[in-house]
Structure formats: structure tokens, C-alpha cells
Amino acid sequence: MTAALRDRTLSIGADPRDTADERFRKRLLVGVALVILPIGFLWGCLYWAVGEHAVALTPWAYVTGSAISLVVFARTRDFVFLRTAQLSLILVAPALGTVMLGGLRESSAVVLWSLFAPLGAVAFDRPGRAWAWFAAFVATVLLALVFSEVVRPDGADLPEGFVRTFDVLNIVVVSFVAMLLLVSFARGREAAQARVEALLLNVLPADIAQRLQSDPHLIADHFDEVSILFADVVDFTPLSSRLDAREVVDLLDRLFGTFDERADRHEVEKIKTIGDCYMVAAGVPRHRPTTPRRSRASRSRCAPVPRPASPTETGATSGCASGSAPAPSSQASSAVVASSTTSGATP
């Protein structure tokens, strides 16, 4: 129940058209805003309790503005509006508190909260724009120090224990929220990177995927001994028209499952599956001295094609070709198929 409520709350303003990255940024910003809301309300209550009623209005004004921006975002799904509103509020509100209390010491360096504006720009906007927000942060701190001497030159007369307590609270809580933001952002990036790596591994051999990530330039290798083994179902088109869609999928799943098992056993690389066509290569992307033998073994030991539930019988054609492959590693199999003579057999 609690997890469902949390997920629903973080999903306010979600759009079905959002990318995974946009969805993550929206949820993270909403989460951080909701964490800061009760802290701002508590800060205002504490200042009200010590008689600084005007100062208490500053964090309460932040809470009100933040809550309104979240409501507007839930209705409009305008993430740019929410991001701009949240960064502007966290930049200005602590600086106003510093001015009204009369300086850094009296305000217990509450202006540290304004640092979330440039940090938030890094997490929720393009990194290049974060420098503009950082410049705004520096300017805001300097202006707060100047105006605090004008608005309240004598400073607020607060109990020393209260000031010291807020010194500790501001440092600890700001550090905690910053860590929460950075850890959540880092985990999101790790999850995105894991999805990218999984996608690469689905279409490329592991060795090639690692090389592409470390060096995104064209990979061009020469292989002296490469073998390609391919197979497809005999008369698959008329067969698929006679079978139910689920029977076709089940047939291909059992067939390709058998092929995958044999490919792993003989350490050959699956290149692609398109429809009823299955292709593997031996000798790429790593050289193996027994390449033709591995391909022939994989071919000869493949189990018979699984039969569908209907009485319809079928078979598979297969072919094996060997030769050199002066081509990019990720395309070596295509080069061999194009340049080598293939032989076919029907079991």
C-alpha cells in the first residue's frame, strides 16, 4: 500500500510519451521537492517560535510556491515550468532569509540551501546550463550579504544555542538532501547504462560491444578462418499460414532454443534471427583454430526440428561456409556469406 502510494505520488505529471530518462528526471525532481517541503515548513515554525515572525514567512512562502508548482505540474505536465520554478524558489528563498536575519552568522548560513539551484540544474537540465545557475548562486550570495547590512545591520538577536543548532541542522540536512539527490541520479544513470549495455549485447557479441563502448570508431579486423552456419525452416510461409499464431511462435521458440543451446555448447556466436532464419558464426570476433570443425559439429549435432502440435510435418535447410573475412568484426558473418560458396542439406 505504501509503495503504491509513493509510486503514484512520484508519478504526478507523468506523460505516456515520456522517454525513460524524462520519466526518471520527473520522478526525481518531484521526490526531492516533496522531501524539502516539510523541512521548509519546520524551519518556519522554529523561527516563529523564537519570535522572528517575518523571517518565518520566508520558508513558508517557499513551501507555498513549491506546492503550487507541483499542483500546476500535475495538471499541465510541463516539466520545464516545474524545473524553473523549483530552482528559482530554492535559489531566492534562503537568500531572503539571510537578508531578513542580518547576515550569514545570524542566519546560520541558511543560504547554503541555494546551492541546490546549480546542483539541480546538473541533474534536471542540460549540464551546460548549470554554470548559469551557479553564477546566479554566487550573485545571490553576494547580494544577500550586501542587503543584509542594509535591511538589518544589527542582526537578529537570537539565542546562541538556537543559532548553533541551526548551524548544524543546515549543514547536515543540506548534505543529506544533496547526497540523496546525487545517489538517486547516479543510480538512474547506472540503470540507463545497464539498459544500453543489454541492448548492445542483444545485437552484438560481448567482445565487440565492449570495444564499441571504449572506442566508438569503426572496428575493422581480418579473420583468416571464419565459418558461417545458417538454417531456416522448409516452406515456412505456407506452414505459418496453416498454423495458429501461437503455434508458430511456439515452434520457433523451441527451434531457436535448441539452436541457442548448441551455439553455447560449441562456443559459436549467434549473429541474427530473422523470421525463421537462424545464423551463427565461428571464428569471430575471437580467432579459434578449429573453426570449421566447430561449425560442422554444431550443424551435425543439432536436434531435429521440433514438430508443432498439428500433424503438419516440416524440416530445415542448413548450410555451412568457411573462408577469410576482411571485414568489420560486427559484420564478418555477412561478408563470409556474400563471398563464400555454401552447401545446403535437407534433413
Short mmCIF file of the C-alpha atoms (twelve columns), coordinates in Angstrom:
data_MODEL
# 
_entry.id   MODEL 
# 
loop_
_atom_site.group_PDB 
_atom_site.id 
_atom_site.type_symbol 
_atom_site.label_atom_id 
_atom_site.label_alt_id 
_atom_site.label_comp_id 
_atom_site.label_asym_id 
_atom_site.label_seq_id 
_atom_site.Cartn_x 
_atom_site.Cartn_y 
_atom_site.Cartn_z 
_atom_site.pdbx_PDB_model_num 
ATOM 1   C CA . MET A 1   0.000  0.000   0.000   1 
ATOM 2   C CA . THR A 2   2.760  2.430   0.977   1 
ATOM 3   C CA . ALA A 3   4.864  1.565   -2.061  1 
ATOM 4   C CA . ALA A 4   1.883  2.020   -4.388  1 
ATOM 5   C CA . LEU A 5   1.073  5.409   -2.843  1 
ATOM 6   C CA . ARG A 6   4.690  6.518   -3.128  1 
ATOM 7   C CA . ASP A 7   4.862  5.433   -6.758  1 
ATOM 8   C CA . ARG A 8   1.615  7.205   -7.573  1 
ATOM 9   C CA . THR A 9   2.797  10.393  -5.860  1 
ATOM 10  C CA . LEU A 10  6.138  10.427  -7.677  1 
ATOM 11  C CA . SER A 11  4.329  9.842   -10.967 1 
ATOM 12  C CA . ILE A 12  2.342  13.090  -10.896 1 
ATOM 13  C CA . GLY A 13  2.780  14.914  -14.157 1 
ATOM 14  C CA . ALA A 14  3.830  11.721  -15.925 1 
ATOM 15  C CA . ASP A 15  3.205  11.558  -19.651 1 
ATOM 16  C CA . PRO A 16  2.883  8.233   -21.532 1 
ATOM 17  C CA . ARG A 17  5.057  9.760   -24.262 1 
ATOM 18  C CA . ASP A 18  7.952  10.392  -21.852 1 
ATOM 19  C CA . THR A 19  11.240 8.636   -22.506 1 
ATOM 20  C CA . ALA A 20  12.789 6.596   -19.713 1 
ATOM 21  C CA . ASP A 21  15.203 9.456   -18.976 1 
ATOM 22  C CA . GLU A 22  12.418 12.063  -18.850 1 
ATOM 23  C CA . ARG A 23  10.339 9.844   -16.582 1 
ATOM 24  C CA . PHE A 24  13.300 9.373   -14.240 1 
ATOM 25  C CA . ARG A 25  14.058 13.124  -14.056 1 
ATOM 26  C CA . LYS A 26  10.445 13.993  -13.346 1 
ATOM 27  C CA . ARG A 27  10.165 11.448  -10.562 1 
ATOM 28  C CA . LEU A 28  13.458 12.547  -9.027  1 
ATOM 29  C CA . LEU A 29  12.570 16.256  -9.009  1 
ATOM 30  C CA . VAL A 30  9.127  15.572  -7.559  1 
ATOM 31  C CA . GLY A 31  10.704 13.385  -4.881  1 
ATOM 32  C CA . VAL A 32  13.301 15.990  -3.888  1 
ATOM 33  C CA . ALA A 33  10.653 18.722  -3.791  1 
ATOM 34  C CA . LEU A 34  8.453  16.615  -1.526  1 
ATOM 35  C CA . VAL A 35  11.395 15.925  0.808   1 
ATOM 36  C CA . ILE A 36  12.184 19.647  1.163   1 
ATOM 37  C CA . LEU A 37  8.554  20.712  1.734   1 
ATOM 38  C CA . PRO A 38  8.244  19.516  5.371   1 
ATOM 39  C CA . ILE A 39  11.751 20.772  6.149   1 
ATOM 40  C CA . GLY A 40  10.807 24.267  4.970   1 
ATOM 41  C CA . PHE A 41  7.600  24.190  6.995   1 
ATOM 42  C CA . LEU A 42  9.512  23.087  10.126  1 
ATOM 43  C CA . TRP A 43  12.132 25.814  9.639   1 
ATOM 44  C CA . GLY A 44  9.358  28.413  9.528   1 
ATOM 45  C CA . CYS A 45  7.751  27.040  12.694  1 
ATOM 46  C CA . LEU A 46  11.045 27.204  14.593  1 
ATOM 47  C CA . TYR A 47  11.670 30.824  13.614  1 
ATOM 48  C CA . TRP A 48  8.082  31.700  14.512  1 
ATOM 49  C CA . ALA A 49  8.604  30.070  17.937  1 
ATOM 50  C CA . VAL A 50  11.572 32.356  18.721  1 
ATOM 51  C CA . GLY A 51  9.653  35.464  17.724  1 
ATOM 52  C CA . GLU A 52  11.023 36.005  14.212  1 
ATOM 53  C CA . HIS A 53  7.597  36.098  12.596  1 
ATOM 54  C CA . ALA A 54  8.663  37.940  9.446   1 
ATOM 55  C CA . VAL A 55  11.567 35.541  8.920   1 
ATOM 56  C CA . ALA A 56  9.235  32.560  9.348   1 
ATOM 57  C CA . LEU A 57  7.259  33.760  6.342   1 
ATOM 58  C CA . THR A 58  10.261 33.136  4.077   1 
ATOM 59  C CA . PRO A 59  10.370 29.304  4.326   1 
ATOM 60  C CA . TRP A 60  6.588  29.219  4.407   1 
ATOM 61  C CA . ALA A 61  6.491  31.234  1.197   1 
ATOM 62  C CA . TYR A 62  8.866  28.687  -0.332  1 
ATOM 63  C CA . VAL A 63  6.613  25.828  0.781   1 
ATOM 64  C CA . THR A 64  3.565  27.541  -0.696  1 
ATOM 65  C CA . GLY A 65  5.282  28.285  -4.008  1 
ATOM 66  C CA . SER A 66  6.698  24.768  -4.249  1 
ATOM 67  C CA . ALA A 67  3.315  23.180  -3.538  1 
ATOM 68  C CA . ILE A 68  1.626  25.378  -6.153  1 
ATOM 69  C CA . SER A 69  4.246  24.468  -8.758  1 
ATOM 70  C CA . LEU A 70  3.661  20.758  -8.069  1 
ATOM 71  C CA . VAL A 71  -0.101 21.179  -8.476  1 
ATOM 72  C CA . VAL A 72  0.347  23.073  -11.744 1 
ATOM 73  C CA . PHE A 73  2.784  20.406  -12.956 1 
ATOM 74  C CA . ALA A 74  0.309  17.633  -12.127 1 
ATOM 75  C CA . ARG A 75  -2.261 19.357  -14.349 1 
ATOM 76  C CA . THR A 76  -0.055 20.591  -17.204 1 
ATOM 77  C CA . ARG A 77  2.803  18.025  -17.215 1 
ATOM 78  C CA . ASP A 78  5.088  20.951  -18.054 1 
ATOM 79  C CA . PHE A 79  8.437  19.787  -16.704 1 
ATOM 80  C CA . VAL A 80  10.258 22.930  -17.832 1 
ATOM 81  C CA . PHE A 81  7.892  25.007  -15.693 1 
ATOM 82  C CA . LEU A 82  8.360  22.770  -12.657 1 
ATOM 83  C CA . ARG A 83  12.139 22.740  -13.021 1 
ATOM 84  C CA . THR A 84  12.390 26.518  -13.412 1 
ATOM 85  C CA . ALA A 85  10.000 27.168  -10.511 1 
ATOM 86  C CA . GLN A 86  11.748 24.785  -8.128  1 
ATOM 87  C CA . LEU A 87  15.266 26.017  -8.940  1 
ATOM 88  C CA . SER A 88  14.219 29.681  -8.673  1 
ATOM 89  C CA . LEU A 89  12.454 29.155  -5.348  1 
ATOM 90  C CA . ILE A 90  15.363 27.296  -3.740  1 
ATOM 91  C CA . LEU A 91  17.752 29.963  -5.034  1 
ATOM 92  C CA . VAL A 92  15.866 33.004  -3.750  1 
ATOM 93  C CA . ALA A 93  14.106 31.916  -0.543  1 
ATOM 94  C CA . PRO A 94  17.222 31.114  1.566   1 
ATOM 95  C CA . ALA A 95  18.864 34.349  0.394   1 
ATOM 96  C CA . LEU A 96  15.836 36.332  1.565   1 
ATOM 97  C CA . GLY A 97  16.097 34.614  4.934   1 
ATOM 98  C CA . THR A 98  19.735 35.661  5.163   1 
ATOM 99  C CA . VAL A 99  18.809 39.281  4.402   1 
ATOM 100 C CA . MET A 100 15.974 39.373  6.956   1 
ATOM 101 C CA . LEU A 101 18.136 37.852  9.714   1 
ATOM 102 C CA . GLY A 102 21.036 40.235  9.115   1 
ATOM 103 C CA . GLY A 103 23.886 38.082  7.744   1 
ATOM 104 C CA . LEU A 104 25.474 34.680  7.477   1 
ATOM 105 C CA . ARG A 105 26.123 34.188  11.172  1 
ATOM 106 C CA . GLU A 106 22.649 35.184  12.339  1 
ATOM 107 C CA . SER A 107 21.016 33.061  9.628   1 
ATOM 108 C CA . SER A 108 23.224 30.036  10.389  1 
ATOM 109 C CA . ALA A 109 24.366 30.030  6.741   1 
ATOM 110 C CA . VAL A 110 20.875 29.126  5.544   1 
ATOM 111 C CA . VAL A 111 21.941 30.413  2.123   1 
ATOM 112 C CA . LEU A 112 23.636 27.030  1.640   1 
ATOM 113 C CA . TRP A 113 20.222 25.779  0.533   1 
ATOM 114 C CA . SER A 114 20.555 27.997  -2.545  1 
ATOM 115 C CA . LEU A 115 23.327 25.695  -3.770  1 
ATOM 116 C CA . PHE A 116 20.601 23.261  -4.813  1 
ATOM 117 C CA . ALA A 117 19.816 25.560  -7.753  1 
ATOM 118 C CA . PRO A 118 23.030 24.775  -9.712  1 
ATOM 119 C CA . LEU A 119 23.077 21.175  -8.418  1 
ATOM 120 C CA . GLY A 120 19.508 20.735  -9.571  1 
ATOM 121 C CA . ALA A 121 20.377 22.182  -12.971 1 
ATOM 122 C CA . VAL A 122 23.020 19.467  -13.380 1 
ATOM 123 C CA . ALA A 123 20.531 16.727  -12.522 1 
ATOM 124 C CA . PHE A 124 17.371 18.024  -14.198 1 
ATOM 125 C CA . ASP A 125 18.623 20.177  -17.063 1 
ATOM 126 C CA . ARG A 126 21.494 20.142  -19.511 1 
ATOM 127 C CA . PRO A 127 24.887 20.284  -17.718 1 
ATOM 128 C CA . GLY A 128 25.915 23.287  -19.809 1 
ATOM 129 C CA . ARG A 129 23.157 25.379  -18.237 1 
ATOM 130 C CA . ALA A 130 24.317 24.559  -14.721 1 
ATOM 131 C CA . TRP A 131 27.074 27.176  -14.951 1 
ATOM 132 C CA . ALA A 132 24.498 29.918  -15.457 1 
ATOM 133 C CA . TRP A 133 22.687 28.742  -12.340 1 
ATOM 134 C CA . PHE A 134 25.980 28.607  -10.446 1 
ATOM 135 C CA . ALA A 135 26.709 32.206  -11.468 1 
ATOM 136 C CA . ALA A 136 23.237 33.131  -10.243 1 
ATOM 137 C CA . PHE A 137 24.004 31.391  -6.945  1 
ATOM 138 C CA . VAL A 138 27.237 33.355  -6.457  1 
ATOM 139 C CA . ALA A 139 25.482 36.626  -7.332  1 
ATOM 140 C CA . THR A 140 22.619 35.791  -4.958  1 
ATOM 141 C CA . VAL A 141 25.001 35.136  -2.059  1 
ATOM 142 C CA . LEU A 142 26.857 38.400  -2.639  1 
ATOM 143 C CA . LEU A 143 23.630 40.411  -2.918  1 
ATOM 144 C CA . ALA A 144 22.265 38.766  0.229   1 
ATOM 145 C CA . LEU A 145 25.348 39.793  2.186   1 
ATOM 146 C CA . VAL A 146 25.134 43.368  0.906   1 
ATOM 147 C CA . PHE A 147 21.409 43.811  1.531   1 
ATOM 148 C CA . SER A 148 21.562 42.153  4.954   1 
ATOM 149 C CA . GLU A 149 23.761 45.027  6.115   1 
ATOM 150 C CA . VAL A 150 21.189 47.491  4.815   1 
ATOM 151 C CA . VAL A 151 17.965 45.811  5.909   1 
ATOM 152 C CA . ARG A 152 19.108 44.622  9.345   1 
ATOM 153 C CA . PRO A 153 22.562 45.998  10.172  1 
ATOM 154 C CA . ASP A 154 22.392 44.950  13.847  1 
ATOM 155 C CA . GLY A 155 21.427 41.365  13.035  1 
ATOM 156 C CA . ALA A 156 18.755 39.236  14.683  1 
ATOM 157 C CA . ASP A 157 19.018 38.814  18.437  1 
ATOM 158 C CA . LEU A 158 18.666 35.038  18.605  1 
ATOM 159 C CA . PRO A 159 19.733 32.705  21.437  1 
ATOM 160 C CA . GLU A 160 23.256 31.408  20.895  1 
ATOM 161 C CA . GLY A 161 22.100 27.821  21.299  1 
ATOM 162 C CA . PHE A 162 19.437 28.333  18.645  1 
ATOM 163 C CA . VAL A 163 21.983 29.740  16.178  1 
ATOM 164 C CA . ARG A 164 24.439 26.888  16.815  1 
ATOM 165 C CA . THR A 165 21.701 24.295  16.451  1 
ATOM 166 C CA . PHE A 166 20.678 25.742  13.103  1 
ATOM 167 C CA . ASP A 167 24.324 25.807  12.031  1 
ATOM 168 C CA . VAL A 168 24.438 22.051  12.492  1 
ATOM 169 C CA . LEU A 169 20.968 21.452  11.023  1 
ATOM 170 C CA . ASN A 170 21.639 23.457  7.873   1 
ATOM 171 C CA . ILE A 171 24.934 21.696  7.211   1 
ATOM 172 C CA . VAL A 172 23.652 18.194  7.975   1 
ATOM 173 C CA . VAL A 173 20.270 18.473  6.242   1 
ATOM 174 C CA . VAL A 174 21.672 20.202  3.165   1 
ATOM 175 C CA . SER A 175 24.342 17.498  2.924   1 
ATOM 176 C CA . PHE A 176 21.731 14.761  3.346   1 
ATOM 177 C CA . VAL A 177 19.442 16.122  0.618   1 
ATOM 178 C CA . ALA A 178 22.454 16.642  -1.680  1 
ATOM 179 C CA . MET A 179 23.561 13.047  -1.128  1 
ATOM 180 C CA . LEU A 180 20.013 11.814  -1.724  1 
ATOM 181 C CA . LEU A 181 19.898 13.735  -4.994  1 
ATOM 182 C CA . LEU A 182 23.299 12.579  -6.217  1 
ATOM 183 C CA . VAL A 183 22.845 8.928   -5.219  1 
ATOM 184 C CA . SER A 184 19.418 8.762   -6.882  1 
ATOM 185 C CA . PHE A 185 20.798 10.432  -10.001 1 
ATOM 186 C CA . ALA A 186 23.778 8.060   -10.097 1 
ATOM 187 C CA . ARG A 187 21.518 5.008   -9.716  1 
ATOM 188 C CA . GLY A 188 19.341 6.253   -12.534 1 
ATOM 189 C CA . ARG A 189 22.368 6.664   -14.756 1 
ATOM 190 C CA . GLU A 190 23.579 3.172   -13.852 1 
ATOM 191 C CA . ALA A 191 20.188 1.731   -14.751 1 
ATOM 192 C CA . ALA A 192 20.217 3.584   -18.082 1 
ATOM 193 C CA . GLN A 193 23.747 2.360   -18.806 1 
ATOM 194 C CA . ALA A 194 22.706 -1.196  -17.961 1 
ATOM 195 C CA . ARG A 195 19.824 -0.938  -20.462 1 
ATOM 196 C CA . VAL A 196 22.203 0.323   -23.154 1 
ATOM 197 C CA . GLU A 197 24.672 -2.487  -22.477 1 
ATOM 198 C CA . ALA A 198 21.886 -5.077  -22.516 1 
ATOM 199 C CA . LEU A 199 20.691 -3.725  -25.862 1 
ATOM 200 C CA . LEU A 200 24.201 -3.884  -27.304 1 
ATOM 201 C CA . LEU A 201 24.647 -7.454  -26.081 1 
ATOM 202 C CA . ASN A 202 21.378 -8.407  -27.761 1 
ATOM 203 C CA . VAL A 203 22.660 -7.346  -31.183 1 
ATOM 204 C CA . LEU A 204 26.456 -7.640  -30.902 1 
ATOM 205 C CA . PRO A 205 28.957 -10.122 -29.462 1 
ATOM 206 C CA . ALA A 206 30.187 -9.214  -25.983 1 
ATOM 207 C CA . ASP A 207 33.739 -8.507  -27.188 1 
ATOM 208 C CA . ILE A 208 32.525 -6.112  -29.893 1 
ATOM 209 C CA . ALA A 209 30.102 -4.370  -27.529 1 
ATOM 210 C CA . GLN A 210 32.931 -3.707  -25.046 1 
ATOM 211 C CA . ARG A 211 35.200 -2.387  -27.795 1 
ATOM 212 C CA . LEU A 212 32.488 -0.072  -29.132 1 
ATOM 213 C CA . GLN A 213 31.915 1.405   -25.677 1 
ATOM 214 C CA . SER A 214 35.621 2.035   -25.102 1 
ATOM 215 C CA . ASP A 215 36.333 3.228   -28.665 1 
ATOM 216 C CA . PRO A 216 33.288 4.199   -30.769 1 
ATOM 217 C CA . HIS A 217 35.264 4.242   -34.032 1 
ATOM 218 C CA . LEU A 218 34.861 1.654   -36.808 1 
ATOM 219 C CA . ILE A 219 36.197 -1.765  -35.854 1 
ATOM 220 C CA . ALA A 220 37.969 -3.369  -38.809 1 
ATOM 221 C CA . ASP A 221 39.625 -6.753  -38.225 1 
ATOM 222 C CA . HIS A 222 40.771 -9.519  -40.578 1 
ATOM 223 C CA . PHE A 223 39.956 -13.151 -39.863 1 
ATOM 224 C CA . ASP A 224 41.760 -15.873 -41.814 1 
ATOM 225 C CA . GLU A 225 39.447 -18.669 -40.774 1 
ATOM 226 C CA . VAL A 226 35.747 -17.989 -40.315 1 
ATOM 227 C CA . SER A 227 32.772 -20.302 -40.732 1 
ATOM 228 C CA . ILE A 228 29.110 -19.415 -41.084 1 
ATOM 229 C CA . LEU A 229 26.296 -21.829 -40.322 1 
ATOM 230 C CA . PHE A 230 22.737 -20.919 -41.227 1 
ATOM 231 C CA . ALA A 231 19.398 -22.699 -41.179 1 
ATOM 232 C CA . ASP A 232 15.784 -21.959 -41.936 1 
ATOM 233 C CA . VAL A 233 12.507 -23.860 -41.842 1 
ATOM 234 C CA . VAL A 234 11.410 -25.538 -45.074 1 
ATOM 235 C CA . ASP A 235 8.271  -23.957 -46.568 1 
ATOM 236 C CA . PHE A 236 7.862  -21.718 -43.539 1 
ATOM 237 C CA . THR A 237 5.498  -19.268 -45.266 1 
ATOM 238 C CA . PRO A 238 2.815  -21.817 -46.215 1 
ATOM 239 C CA . LEU A 239 3.347  -23.556 -42.886 1 
ATOM 240 C CA . SER A 240 2.735  -20.352 -40.912 1 
ATOM 241 C CA . SER A 241 -0.447 -19.717 -42.892 1 
ATOM 242 C CA . ARG A 242 -1.816 -23.137 -41.815 1 
ATOM 243 C CA . LEU A 243 -0.918 -22.827 -38.139 1 
ATOM 244 C CA . ASP A 244 -2.277 -20.642 -35.382 1 
ATOM 245 C CA . ALA A 245 -0.058 -17.675 -34.470 1 
ATOM 246 C CA . ARG A 246 0.689  -19.193 -31.061 1 
ATOM 247 C CA . GLU A 247 1.718  -22.481 -32.669 1 
ATOM 248 C CA . VAL A 248 4.116  -20.624 -34.988 1 
ATOM 249 C CA . VAL A 249 5.688  -18.752 -32.088 1 
ATOM 250 C CA . ASP A 250 5.943  -21.949 -30.045 1 
ATOM 251 C CA . LEU A 251 7.586  -23.763 -32.965 1 
ATOM 252 C CA . LEU A 252 10.194 -21.047 -33.489 1 
ATOM 253 C CA . ASP A 253 10.794 -20.706 -29.756 1 
ATOM 254 C CA . ARG A 254 11.557 -24.422 -29.367 1 
ATOM 255 C CA . LEU A 255 13.619 -24.492 -32.550 1 
ATOM 256 C CA . PHE A 256 15.734 -21.454 -31.713 1 
ATOM 257 C CA . GLY A 257 16.032 -22.602 -28.111 1 
ATOM 258 C CA . THR A 258 17.658 -25.796 -29.395 1 
ATOM 259 C CA . PHE A 259 19.957 -23.800 -31.659 1 
ATOM 260 C CA . ASP A 260 20.925 -21.438 -28.814 1 
ATOM 261 C CA . GLU A 261 21.860 -24.398 -26.623 1 
ATOM 262 C CA . ARG A 262 24.060 -25.873 -29.360 1 
ATOM 263 C CA . ALA A 263 25.647 -22.490 -30.102 1 
ATOM 264 C CA . ASP A 264 26.645 -22.085 -26.456 1 
ATOM 265 C CA . ARG A 265 27.947 -25.654 -26.264 1 
ATOM 266 C CA . HIS A 266 30.201 -25.299 -29.303 1 
ATOM 267 C CA . GLU A 267 31.169 -21.668 -28.497 1 
ATOM 268 C CA . VAL A 268 29.944 -20.187 -31.756 1 
ATOM 269 C CA . GLU A 269 28.492 -16.664 -31.981 1 
ATOM 270 C CA . LYS A 270 24.825 -16.166 -32.827 1 
ATOM 271 C CA . ILE A 271 24.621 -13.457 -35.479 1 
ATOM 272 C CA . LYS A 272 20.913 -12.967 -36.049 1 
ATOM 273 C CA . THR A 273 17.442 -14.490 -36.149 1 
ATOM 274 C CA . ILE A 274 15.021 -13.052 -38.686 1 
ATOM 275 C CA . GLY A 275 11.710 -14.824 -39.038 1 
ATOM 276 C CA . ASP A 276 12.590 -18.498 -39.410 1 
ATOM 277 C CA . CYS A 277 16.243 -17.808 -40.342 1 
ATOM 278 C CA . TYR A 278 18.993 -18.537 -37.804 1 
ATOM 279 C CA . MET A 279 22.664 -17.704 -38.378 1 
ATOM 280 C CA . VAL A 280 25.780 -18.364 -36.298 1 
ATOM 281 C CA . ALA A 281 29.489 -17.735 -36.910 1 
ATOM 282 C CA . ALA A 282 32.633 -19.426 -35.615 1 
ATOM 283 C CA . GLY A 283 35.988 -17.675 -35.572 1 
ATOM 284 C CA . VAL A 284 34.647 -14.187 -34.904 1 
ATOM 285 C CA . PRO A 285 35.124 -11.958 -33.022 1 
ATOM 286 C CA . ARG A 286 37.835 -14.161 -31.454 1 
ATOM 287 C CA . HIS A 287 40.048 -16.405 -33.565 1 
ATOM 288 C CA . ARG A 288 39.582 -20.135 -32.994 1 
ATOM 289 C CA . PRO A 289 41.893 -22.662 -34.691 1 
ATOM 290 C CA . THR A 290 39.143 -25.293 -35.052 1 
ATOM 291 C CA . THR A 291 36.540 -23.015 -36.593 1 
ATOM 292 C CA . PRO A 292 35.261 -25.268 -39.444 1 
ATOM 293 C CA . ARG A 293 35.146 -28.247 -37.092 1 
ATOM 294 C CA . ARG A 294 33.069 -26.276 -34.559 1 
ATOM 295 C CA . SER A 295 30.577 -25.224 -37.221 1 
ATOM 296 C CA . ARG A 296 30.238 -28.739 -38.632 1 
ATOM 297 C CA . ALA A 297 29.841 -30.173 -35.140 1 
ATOM 298 C CA . SER A 298 27.174 -27.646 -34.298 1 
ATOM 299 C CA . ARG A 299 25.399 -28.424 -37.555 1 
ATOM 300 C CA . SER A 300 25.593 -32.201 -37.330 1 
ATOM 301 C CA . ARG A 301 24.530 -32.404 -33.706 1 
ATOM 302 C CA . CYS A 302 21.548 -30.089 -33.850 1 
ATOM 303 C CA . ALA A 303 18.413 -31.876 -32.751 1 
ATOM 304 C CA . PRO A 304 15.626 -32.454 -35.283 1 
ATOM 305 C CA . VAL A 305 13.285 -29.525 -35.782 1 
ATOM 306 C CA . PRO A 306 10.545 -29.690 -33.132 1 
ATOM 307 C CA . ARG A 307 7.191  -30.562 -34.589 1 
ATOM 308 C CA . PRO A 308 4.184  -28.316 -33.958 1 
ATOM 309 C CA . ALA A 309 1.116  -29.583 -32.164 1 
ATOM 310 C CA . SER A 310 -0.660 -30.115 -35.512 1 
ATOM 311 C CA . PRO A 311 0.128  -33.156 -37.684 1 
ATOM 312 C CA . THR A 312 1.908  -30.909 -40.188 1 
ATOM 313 C CA . GLU A 313 5.488  -32.055 -40.752 1 
ATOM 314 C CA . THR A 314 8.387  -29.774 -41.557 1 
ATOM 315 C CA . GLY A 315 12.158 -29.736 -41.832 1 
ATOM 316 C CA . ALA A 316 15.020 -27.301 -42.049 1 
ATOM 317 C CA . THR A 317 17.588 -26.403 -44.656 1 
ATOM 318 C CA . SER A 318 21.067 -25.633 -43.409 1 
ATOM 319 C CA . GLY A 319 24.332 -24.525 -44.945 1 
ATOM 320 C CA . CYS A 320 27.907 -24.018 -43.814 1 
ATOM 321 C CA . ALA A 321 30.595 -21.839 -45.421 1 
ATOM 322 C CA . SER A 322 34.223 -21.227 -44.431 1 
ATOM 323 C CA . GLY A 323 36.789 -18.692 -45.562 1 
ATOM 324 C CA . SER A 324 38.561 -15.455 -44.735 1 
ATOM 325 C CA . ALA A 325 36.676 -12.354 -43.673 1 
ATOM 326 C CA . PRO A 326 38.392 -8.972  -44.204 1 
ATOM 327 C CA . ALA A 327 35.505 -7.050  -42.697 1 
ATOM 328 C CA . PRO A 328 34.427 -5.231  -39.514 1 
ATOM 329 C CA . SER A 329 34.019 -7.723  -36.723 1 
ATOM 330 C CA . SER A 330 30.358 -6.986  -36.209 1 
ATOM 331 C CA . GLN A 331 29.716 -7.616  -39.924 1 
ATOM 332 C CA . ALA A 332 32.100 -10.523 -40.518 1 
ATOM 333 C CA . SER A 333 29.355 -13.074 -40.914 1 
ATOM 334 C CA . SER A 334 27.661 -11.103 -43.700 1 
ATOM 335 C CA . ALA A 335 30.962 -10.786 -45.566 1 
ATOM 336 C CA . VAL A 336 31.583 -14.521 -45.418 1 
ATOM 337 C CA . VAL A 337 28.082 -15.366 -46.588 1 
ATOM 338 C CA . ALA A 338 28.475 -12.975 -49.525 1 
ATOM 339 C CA . SER A 339 31.927 -14.196 -50.594 1 
ATOM 340 C CA . SER A 340 31.894 -17.925 -49.853 1 
ATOM 341 C CA . THR A 341 30.294 -20.896 -51.602 1 
ATOM 342 C CA . THR A 342 27.582 -22.500 -49.478 1 
ATOM 343 C CA . SER A 343 26.291 -26.036 -49.452 1 
ATOM 344 C CA . GLY A 344 22.820 -26.996 -48.337 1 
ATOM 345 C CA . ALA A 345 21.189 -30.100 -46.919 1 
ATOM 346 C CA . THR A 346 17.686 -31.020 -46.001 1 
ATOM 347 C CA . PRO A 347 17.313 -33.374 -43.046 1 
# 
